[in-house]
Amino acid sequence: MTGERPQPTCRFCGAVLTTSMVNLGMSPLCESYLRADQLNEMEPFYPLHVHACEACLLVQLEEYVDPSEIFTEYAYFSAYSDSWLDHARRYVESAIDRFGLGAEHLVVEVGSNDGYLLQYFVERGVPVLGIDPAANVAEAALARNVPTRVAFFGATTATEVVGEGRRADLVVGNNVLAQVPDVNDFVAGVAIVLAPNGVATFEFPHLLRLMDENQFDTIYHEHFSYFSLLAAERIFASHGLTVFDVDELPTHGGSLRLYLRHADRDDPPVAEQVGGLRMRELAARLDRMGTYAAVEDRVRGTKRALLDLLIELKGAGHTIAAYGAAGKGNTLLNYCGIREDFVDYVVDRNPYKQGRFLPGSHIPILHPDRIAETRPDYVLILPWNLREEIVAQLAYVRDWGGQFIVPIPRAEVVS
């Protein structure tokens, strides 16, 4: 025995992963919020070490935890973000118009969460099926009259749906592709359930933006993979799916929406912007391992800048609260070692989280009204991708001279 840990291998192509992109140390599962009676129990921490695959360019974490431990009961409910609901509604309107969807079609969303998106198809009379492994969020979807199957999506679930005589004219997957440990089984399922003339769309945070803007807090155990167009095209192509169009979106700090069809079709034709984005990623040297290896130093600089700011403010006697018990916030807090010595509490609109404590840092999660009650000098915005929505919601903090702290891409105070 050498005592050395075996090298991880790529979840898509099986190649040995030798390039480290960033090591964020040990961290708890970011959506595992604690009850008060759990605070004295042992809390599991797992490595947050991201590698890049030299063979296929897929950036990824190892799978440390069975997905059933993460997703069977899930704390993230999409419908609590007003801007995300608006994003979903606009997508539905666009998809119905672009693809001519009506009462004779079927929309299948994988990772459908609480029905936040499919509800808008239901309102327009388009039949839907949601598929999500979390029973608690599926209940919320059913309450919105969104038919939902509680299951992990893959080739088996897709085959069951097809066996019931249903094929999807539109498959939707928003921020789910990153959360799939067996990406081959998942994409194979998409190819199975997609009707011969159907279209699939997938949204995910764009790896190029993550790297350029130090968005390291989007790295957590629930996100197994991080995608560039270069990597995504290879994965989909290996399962007979072609990317024919792409949108660049502002959501989650910068995302891609890929449009796919079966590769044996010629229509719709591949749009020019697909090749244009591919060339931009190549120009950014995303096909070179040195590009990935350079990320860690920039991430460390972002950490130091945030800690310098918080130490300065606390040293001057200021009070700091946080907004948004988001997964990305937990990565940030645990990597930076920020606990109640810096942040008094965090507020969140989701009743499921209120009264619990953040994993790792054990900062209490309270109702948003607490901010008006305690009047903190600064509010740290953890879901910084929603900064405009949150600043608008908390405009009243200006009444007592309160200000906001945005941690990414570099710590700054917003007055």
C-alpha positions, 0 to 999 in steps of 0.5 A, a space after each residue: 500500500 502506497 497511502 496515495 489516493 487513487 486518481 479520479 476518473 471522468 464521469 463522461 469519458 472515463 479518462 484519468 483526471 490529472 488537472 486540478 482547477 480549484 480546491 475549496 477544501 472540506 465543506 458540508 452538503 450545501 442544502 443540508 440545513 440543520 435543526 436546533 437539535 442537530 447542532 451538537 451532532 457530528 456533521 459530515 464534510 466532504 472535499 470540494 475539489 474540482 478537476 478538468 478532464 484533458 480528454 473531453 474538457 468536462 469540469 467536475 467534482 467527484 461523487 462523494 455522496 449518493 444522490 438520494 442523500 441530496 435530492 430525496 428531500 430538497 430544500 431549494 424551492 424555485 418559486 421563492 425567487 420573483 426574478 426566476 419566476 419571471 425568467 421561467 414565464 418568459 421562456 414558456 411564452 417564447 417556447 410556445 411561440 417558437 415551437 408552436 406548442 398546443 394542446 396536442 403536444 407534451 412538455 416534459 421537464 426533468 428536475 421540475 422542482 416545485 412546478 415553478 416553470 411548468 405551471 405557465 405551460 399548464 396555464 396556456 393549456 399545454 400538457 406537461 409532465 414534471 420529473 423530480 426526485 424530491 418528494 417534498 418539492 413535488 408536493 408543491 408542484 402538485 398543488 400548482 396542478 403540475 403532474 409530477 413523477 417522483 423519480 431520478 431521470 435517466 434511461 429507465 424513467 424515460 423508457 417507462 414514459 415512452 412505454 406509457 405511449 408518451 414522447 416529449 415534443 419539448 424536453 426542458 432541463 433548467 439547472 439540472 444537467 450539473 446535478 447529474 452524477 451519471 451524465 451518460 445515463 441522463 442524456 441517454 434518457 433525453 434521447 429516448 423520451 424526445 419525440 422524433 421531431 422534438 426539441 430539448 433545451 438545457 440551461 446551465 451556468 456557463 463555465 467560462 463566466 465562472 472562471 472569468 468572474 471568480 464564481 467559485 461559490 457555484 461549486 458545491 456537492 450538488 453540482 457534479 459537473 460544470 459545462 462549457 459548450 465544448 464539453 456539452 456538445 461532445 456529451 450530447 453528440 455521443 448520444 445522438 443529439 445535436 446543438 442547433 442553437 444557443 442563447 447566452 443568459 444573465 441568470 446565475 451569473 451568466 448561463 447558456 441555454 442550448 437547443 437540441 434535436 436528434 442528430 439524424 434530422 437536418 431541421 432546424 439548421 445549426 445557427 451561426 451563434 453556436 459556431 461563434 460561441 465555440 470559437 470564443 471558448 477556444 480563443 479563451 483557451 478552454 481546450 488547454 489545461 493551463 487555463 483551468 490550473 490558473 483559476 485557484 489563485 484568483 479564487 484565493 484572492 477573492 476570498 482574501 478580499 472579502 475577509 479583509 473587508 469583513 474584518 475591517 467592518 467588524 473592527 469598526 464595530 459595524 453589524 452585518 446580516 446576510 440575505 439568502 440561505 442559498 447553496 452558493 452562500 454556504 460554499 462561500 461561507 465555509 470556504 472563507 471560514 465566515 461564521 457568527 463572528 462576522 455575520 449575526 444571522 441570515 434571512 430567507 423567504 423560504 419557510 422551509 429554511 426559517 428556524 434552521 441553521 446553515 450547514 457548517 457555519 451554523 448561522 441562524 436562518 430567520 424571516 426577512 422581517 428581522 432585518 427591519 427589526 435589528 437594522 444592521 449596518 450591512 447586508 451581505 447578499 449571498 445569492 449575488 446573482 439576484 443582487 438587483 432583486 434583493 436590493 429592491 426588496 430591501 430598499 428600506 435599509 437606506 432609511 438607517 444608512 444601511 449598505 449592501 456587500 456583494 462578494 463576487 466577483 470581488 467584494 464591494 460595498 453597494 450603498 
